[in-house]
Amino acid sequence: MAAHPYGFNAGDFVRFSVDANDDAVGSIVRSVATSGWDSSYGFRRSLGEAEAETLRLYAFRRIVQGRRQASLSALYEAIDAFALLPRVNDVPWESWFKGDLFVARSLGGDFTSFADRFADVADEHAVARSDVAIESMSRVDSLDQCHLVEVSTSYGTGLVETLVFRDTSPAGLFGTFRLRDNLVEFAPTTNLAQLAASLADGLDATRRVITGPIGQDQLAGTLFSLVVAGAYIPCAGCLSFVADGLDGAPSFTAFVAELLDESDVVSLADSANDTEGEAAFYDGQRLVVLSAQPSFDGDDEAEGEVDLREFDSTVRSSFGSSAAADWRRH
């Protein structure tokens, strides 16, 4: 497993593409999973943090492929990978594990067979936790209840994992009480994922930067020089990715958001453009903000000279190239 790490963008489930490493990791997973419980026990104990992350990423990728290809076999392979993770908390029970089961059910899959397959490989603690997750599926009616949203782009079907912030109150007389989860919604009325993908592809084409995986984010109030109420700007959806500069080009984070109808997108864009090290663009209620990565080399003067306007044409063209793409929410 250590010999087969994934590349930088293998975790991009919006611009999802085939990766030959899936075959290499999949071969290992199938070999261990079919060799009996003793073999899987030894395999789990041998995994370090990096190898466990490779295994988890493989499982995520198989779920996306299972959704794309309507393939139960890919979803079973994801379950095998989850079962081989070394610690119970390594498995994302409330998101990708349930997402695997949800997609399998939509294809006519039988939860009993998934439970049996997981139990053949996983340790007893993980099996007990999986039973809870499987039982709760009777109350799951949509994929977004698994904190996953399906998107459609020129790359095909993809998945966006939505942000969940879980808080607990301090321990009191009767123990620690859970507070309500803070779920960050992703329900844009336009195809925001396509806009983010078009922008990232356009930036890559400049050969000035290399863009990373696209994921859900929040539009922080600190991006704007004017005073805003609250830490974040309310959005129908917000995605982001990092662009690493090449040959002296600036590195920055690109935020792609759809603002709510009541938001003044013009004022927010003007405010961002007045903020040093930022550039903002808008089309309707869609807002793109490029924000320079902070410098840690102590050269504050160089950091203040960052000008992201060299990417103006790339951002503006991405608005047009994404306009015709369909947006379907499942």
N, C-alpha and C positions, 0 to 999 in steps of 0.2 A: 504493500500500500504506500509506503514511503517513497517508492520509486515512481509513483504516478500522481503527483500533485496536479491540480487543475490550473489553467492559465488565468490571467487577470480578469477576463470578462466572462468566465464560465458561470458566474453568479448573476448574470444579467438575464432575468426571466421576461423582460419586455423585448429586447433584441435577441431573443433566444436563437441559437444556431447549433448545428450538429458539432459534436466534439469527439474526436477519436478516442479520447481518454475514457469516455463512457464504456467503451468495449473492454478496455484494460481493467478498469475498476470493477465492472460488471462480472468479468470472468473470475475475479478474486471472490466477490460476494457469492456467486453461485457455487463456487468450489467449497467455500467454508460452510455455507448454509446447508449443503447437501451431505456434509461429512459427519453430521451428528452433533449432539449437544456438547460433548467433551471438546471437540475441535473448535466450536464457536466460543466456548468458555476461554480456551487458551488464546484464541484470536483477540477477543475483547481485552484481555489482560495485557496484550502486547501493544495495544494502540496508544500512541501519544496524542497530544492535543492536535497536532497538524494532521495526523492520519485520521483522527475522528472527524475533523472538519471536512476532509476529503470525502469520507464516507457519507456524512450528512449532506454535502453538496450533491453527491451522486444521487441520493434519495430524492432531493428536490427536483433535480433534472429529470429523473424518471417520472415523477408526477406530472411535470409539464408535458413530457413526451406522451404519457398515458392519456392526458387530456387532448392533445393534438391528434394523436393517432387512434383514439378510441381503443386503446390497448390495455386489456386487463393484465397481461403478462408484465408490462412495464410497471404497473401499480403493485403487483406482487413483489417485484424486485425491489421497489422502494420500501415495502414492509420488511423484507429481508435485511436491507441496509439499516433500517431503524433498529431492528432486533439485535444487530451486531454492535451497536454503539455501546461504549464501555460503562456509561453511567445513566441512570434513569432520567436525570434532568437534561441529558444531551438530546433527548427526543423532544421536538416541538409538538407536544400533545394537542394543544388547543388550536394549532394552525395547520401545519403541513401534514401531521398524522391524520387529523380529521379530514383535511382536504383530500388526502389519498382515499379515504373511505367514502367521502361524498362522491368523488368522481367514479369510483368503482360501483357504487350503488346506481349511479346514472347509467352505467353500462350493463346493469343487470347482475353485478357481482354479489356474492353471498358473504355477508359479514362473518359467518361461522367459519368459512374456509380461510378468511384472512386471520381470524383469531387463532385458529389451529396452527396456521403457518408461522405466525409470530411466536406462539408458545413453543414450537419445536426448536427455536433458535435462541430466544431471549432468556434472561435469568428470571427468577420467580418474582422479583420486585417489579421489573418492567412488565411482566405478564399481568400482575395485579393492577398496575396503572393502566395498561392497555384495555383491560376489561371495563374500567370506568369510562374511558374515552369511547369505546364501542357502544356501551349502554347509552351514553348521552346522545348518540347519533339519532335516536328516535325523536329528539327535539330540534334537530338541525334540518331546516327546510331550504336553505340557500347557501351557496358557496361563501358569501361574505360573512356568514356566521362562523366560518372557519378562519376569519381574518385574511381571506384571500379574495381578490377581485380579478375576474377574467377580463383581459383586454385583447383588442384585435388591431394589429398593425401590418405594415408591409412585410414584416418578418413572419406573420402568422399569429396564431393564438399564443398569448403569454399570460403570466400571472403577476400580480402586484400584491405583495404582503403588506397589509395595512398595519399601522402603528397602534400599539396598545400599551398604555402606561398603567401599571397596577400599583396601587398604593395601599399601605396598611397604616392604621393608626398606632400610636404607641401602646405598649402593653399596659393594661389597666387591671383593676381588681378581678375581672372575670376573663383575663387573657387578652390576646391581641385580636382586634377586630379588623376585618377587611373593609376597606372603603370601596366605593363603586369604581369599576374600571373606567379609565378615560380612553375612549376609542376615537381615533382620528379618522373621520369619514373620508371616503374617496368616491364621490358620485358626481363627476363632471358631466355637463350636458354636451360637451364637445369631446372629440377624440384627443384627449390630452396626452395619452401614451404615444400616439402617432407623432404629435408635435415634438415630444421629447426625443423620440427616435430619429426623426428627420433632422432635428437640431444637432444631436450627437453625431450622426453620420456626416452632416455638413461640416462640422468642426473637424472631424477626423480627416476629411478630404482636403482641408487647408494644409495638412502636414505640419501645422504649427503646434498642435496638441494631440494627445491621445486621451480619449474619453473612457470613463469607467462605467460600471453597471448603473442602470437606472433604477431608482427605488422611491418609495413614498417619502415625503418630507413635510415640513411645515415652513410657512413663510414668516420668518422672524421679524418682529417689529424693529429690531436693531439694524435691519437692512436699509431703513429709511430715516433720513435726517429729521423729518418732522416727527412730532410727538404723536404716537398712536395709542389708543386704549388697549391695554393688554399686551402680553408678550408676543402674540402671534396675530397675523392678519387672517380673518376668517376667509376660508376658501372652499369652493366646491371640490377642489382637488389640487394637490401640489406634488410634483415629482422633482427629483434633482439627480445630478451626477457630477462627478469631479472631472475636470479637464486638466491633465498634467502637461505643462508647457515643454516644448522641445526647442533646442538651439536658442535659448534666451527668451523665448516667448513666455508670457505670464501664465501661471497656474491659477485656476479659478474654479468655483462651484457655479453651475448653472441651475437656477431654479425656474421651473416651468409650472405656472399656476393658472387656474381659472378662478377669478374672483367672483364673489356673490354679486347679484345685480345691484345691491345698494352700495357697493364699494366704489369709490372714486378712483378708477384705474389711472386716469390721467395725472391726478395729484400724486399718487403713489409712485408712478414712473418718474415724474419730475423730481420728486424727493430723492429717489434712488440715484438719479443722474447727478444730483447735487452732492451726493455722498462720494468722498474720495475712494478710488479703487473699485467703482461700480459702474455698470451700464445697464439701462433698462429699456425695454421695448414692449409695445402692446398692440393688440389687434382685437377690437371688441373688448370683452372682459378677460381675454387671455394676456397674461403678463409674463415676460421672461426677464429675469434679473441675473446678470453675471457679476459675481462678487469675488474679488481677488483673494487668494489664499494668503493668510498672514505669513510674514517673514519671520524666521527664527534665527537669522544670522546676525542680528543686531544692526543691520543697515536700514534704519528707519527712513532715510532719505530716498533710497532706491524703492522702498515699498510704496511711498507716496507718489512715485512717478508712474505707477502702473496705469496704462490706458487701454481699456478693453474695447475701444471703438473700432479697432482694426477688424473686429468680427461683425460689424454692422450688417454688411450685405448677407452674411451667412445666416444670421438670426432672422432677418427680414424675409429671406427666401424660404426659410423653414415654415413660416406662417402659411405661405401659399401652397407649399408642397403637401401640407397635412390637411388642407381644407376638404379634400374630396374623400378622405378615408371615413369609413363607417365606424360608428361607436355603438357597440352592443354590450349591455351589462347583463350578466347572468346571475 
